[in-house]
Amino acid sequence: MTRLRAQDWSDCAATDTMLSGGERWYVVHTQTRRETTAQAQLANQGFRTFLPRLEKTVRHARKTSLILAPLFPRYFFIALDRDRDRWHAVNGTIGVVRLLTANDRPLPAPAGVVEALLLMTSQDARRVYRPEPTPGQKVRLLAGPFAERLGVFEALNESGRVRVLLEVMGAWRCLYVRQDDVLPVG
């Protein structure tokens, strides 16, 4: 898990991702594993996009590697001014399924969500930092048989394993998981 240092918070937002005028952030739905392709195609058309990524450890054939995976698989953000930009062109872009809409108009992302992600993004705008959990904080398990369950963070040991308390069948059980497999909540 990438640790966030204090100086990273102050100057991590990329200047080309700031909004101007009537622009808002909208959500683009992509084909499976085509986020990067769709993002490049939209950049060629002059659109500004933001694809938040997390470092993820992948195991394959007894080898482990560190990759940058999308924070929201099959989704990323695009800055648009609905009155100025040709937003219909987004739907015809290679790798794009559709722009999320309501009543045939693009649906903006909730205010503050993308901005908060930008504050947690590295200077090269490629990686979103995960905040470190604190003892007693609720965490979401991301992998394994208890994926998507909420637990309570207890401690991190020297081998990089996290001790989590999880309520199972009415009793609290201690569980050790990889540090990459927990995400702080709230």
C-alpha positions in Angstrom: 0.0 0.0 0.0 1.3 3.4 -0.8 1.7 5.6 2.2 0.8 9.3 1.9 3.2 11.8 3.2 2.1 15.2 4.5 3.8 17.2 1.8 1.9 15.1 -0.9 -1.4 16.6 0.2 -0.5 20.3 -0.5 0.5 20.1 -4.1 -0.8 16.9 -5.6 -3.7 18.1 -7.8 -2.7 18.5 -11.5 -3.5 22.0 -12.8 -5.0 20.7 -16.1 -7.8 19.0 -14.2 -9.2 22.2 -12.7 -12.6 23.2 -14.0 -13.4 26.5 -15.7 -16.6 28.3 -16.6 -19.6 26.1 -16.8 -17.6 22.9 -16.7 -18.6 20.0 -14.5 -17.3 16.4 -14.1 -19.3 13.7 -15.7 -18.9 9.9 -15.7 -17.9 7.8 -18.7 -18.8 4.1 -18.8 -16.2 2.1 -20.8 -15.9 -1.4 -22.3 -14.2 -4.0 -20.1 -10.5 -3.1 -19.5 -10.6 -0.3 -22.1 -10.4 2.7 -19.8 -7.0 3.7 -21.0 -8.0 3.3 -24.7 -11.1 5.4 -24.2 -9.2 8.0 -22.3 -6.6 8.3 -25.1 -9.3 8.6 -27.8 -11.1 11.3 -25.9 -7.8 13.2 -25.4 -7.3 13.1 -29.1 -10.7 14.8 -29.5 -9.7 17.5 -27.1 -11.5 16.4 -24.0 -10.0 16.5 -20.5 -10.3 13.3 -18.5 -9.4 11.9 -15.2 -8.8 8.2 -14.5 -8.0 7.6 -10.9 -5.8 4.6 -10.3 -4.6 2.6 -7.3 -1.4 0.5 -7.0 -2.4 -3.2 -6.9 -0.4 -6.3 -6.4 -1.2 -9.0 -9.0 -0.2 -12.6 -8.6 0.2 -14.8 -11.7 2.2 -18.0 -12.3 4.0 -17.7 -8.9 5.1 -14.2 -9.7 3.9 -11.0 -8.2 3.9 -7.6 -9.8 2.7 -4.1 -8.9 0.3 -2.5 -11.4 -1.8 0.6 -11.6 -5.4 -0.5 -11.7 -8.5 1.8 -12.2 -10.0 2.8 -8.9 -13.5 2.4 -10.5 -13.2 -0.4 -13.1 -15.0 0.5 -16.4 -15.5 4.2 -15.3 -13.6 7.5 -15.4 -14.4 11.2 -15.4 -14.6 13.8 -18.1 -14.8 17.6 -17.8 -17.6 19.0 -20.0 -19.6 22.2 -20.4 -22.9 20.8 -21.6 -23.8 24.0 -23.5 -20.4 24.4 -25.2 -18.9 20.9 -25.8 -20.1 18.4 -28.3 -20.8 15.8 -25.6 -22.7 13.4 -28.0 -19.3 12.6 -29.6 -18.3 10.9 -26.4 -20.7 8.0 -27.0 -19.2 7.2 -30.4 -15.6 7.0 -29.1 -13.6 3.8 -29.3 -13.7 2.0 -25.9 -16.7 4.0 -24.6 -20.0 2.3 -23.9 -21.8 5.6 -23.0 -21.8 8.8 -21.1 -24.0 8.4 -18.0 -27.2 10.4 -18.7 -30.6 11.2 -17.2 -33.4 12.5 -19.5 -31.0 12.6 -22.5 -28.6 15.0 -20.8 -25.3 14.1 -19.2 -25.5 13.4 -15.5 -22.8 15.3 -13.5 -20.8 13.4 -10.8 -21.8 14.4 -7.3 -20.2 17.7 -6.3 -16.9 17.2 -4.4 -16.3 13.6 -5.3 -13.8 14.2 -8.1 -12.3 17.1 -6.4 -11.6 14.9 -3.3 -10.0 12.3 -5.5 -7.8 14.9 -7.2 -6.5 16.0 -3.7 -5.5 12.4 -3.1 -3.8 12.0 -6.5 0.0 12.1 -7.1 1.6 14.9 -8.9 1.8 12.9 -12.2 -2.0 12.5 -11.9 -1.6 8.7 -12.2 -2.1 7.3 -8.7 -4.6 7.8 -6.0 -3.2 7.4 -2.5 -5.0 5.2 0.0 -5.2 6.8 3.4 -3.7 4.8 6.2 -6.3 3.3 8.6 -6.0 4.2 12.3 -6.8 1.7 15.1 -10.5 1.4 15.8 -11.4 2.8 12.3 -13.9 0.9 10.1 -12.4 -0.8 7.0 -13.9 -2.5 4.0 -12.3 -5.8 3.0 -11.6 -5.8 -0.7 -10.7 -9.5 -1.4 -11.1 -13.0 -0.1 -14.2 -14.8 1.2 -15.2 -11.8 3.3 -14.9 -9.2 0.4 -17.1 -6.2 0.8 -17.7 -6.8 4.5 -17.0 -4.1 7.0 -14.6 -4.7 9.9 -12.6 -2.8 12.5 -8.9 -2.1 11.9 -6.7 -3.2 14.9 -3.1 -3.2 14.0 -0.5 -3.6 11.3 2.3 -6.1 12.0 5.9 -6.0 10.7 5.3 -8.4 7.9 2.6 -6.1 6.3 -0.4 -8.0 7.5 -3.4 -6.2 8.9 -5.3 -7.5 11.9 -9.1 -6.8 11.4 -11.9 -7.6 13.8 -14.9 -9.0 11.9 -18.3 -9.9 13.2 -19.1 -13.4 12.1 -22.3 -15.2 13.3 -22.8 -12.8 16.2 -19.2 -12.9 17.6 -16.1 -10.9 16.8 -13.4 -12.8 15.1 -9.8 -11.8 14.5 -8.7 -11.9 10.8 -5.3 -11.3 9.3 -5.3 -10.0 5.7 -2.9 -8.3 3.3 -2.6 -4.5 3.7 -3.7 -4.0 0.1 -6.9 -5.8 0.9 -8.4 -3.2 3.3 -9.7 0.2 2.5 -10.6 2.7 5.3 -14.2 3.8 5.4 -15.2 7.3 6.6 
